[in-house]
């Protein structure tokens, strides 16, 4: 189709620009997330972690943080044992 009138050409160009902007807006749209089926966490419901239990067993009931465990290993002359979470 050939556009002979400048007014129609301007209208077509404006509509094309608006359609392009509308398409960009639609393409960048964020969709709603689906509802999570997991039950919400209740504090204290799962008990102590594997790491806390391992540290407690290794240090006779004490829960020491990493820097304190490193300092204690340096004082005793034993190598520092790293305790990681499995999973």
C-alpha positions, 0 to 999 in steps of 0.5 A: 500500500502506497501512502500519498498524503503526508498527513496519513504518512504521519499518522501511520508513523505515529501509530507504528511508534506507539505500537512498537512502544506498547510491544516493548512494554508488554515484552518487559512485563513481569509475570506474577509468581506462582503460589509457593506450596511449601509450608512456612518455617516455624522457628524451633520446629526443626531442632539444631542444625547438623553443623551446630550438633557437630561443633557441640560434640567436638567441643564437649557441649560448647557452641564456639564460633569459627574464630574461637575454634581457630584460636583454640586449635592454634593454642592447642597446636592441633590442626583446625577442623572445618565443619561443613553443612551437608546438603 
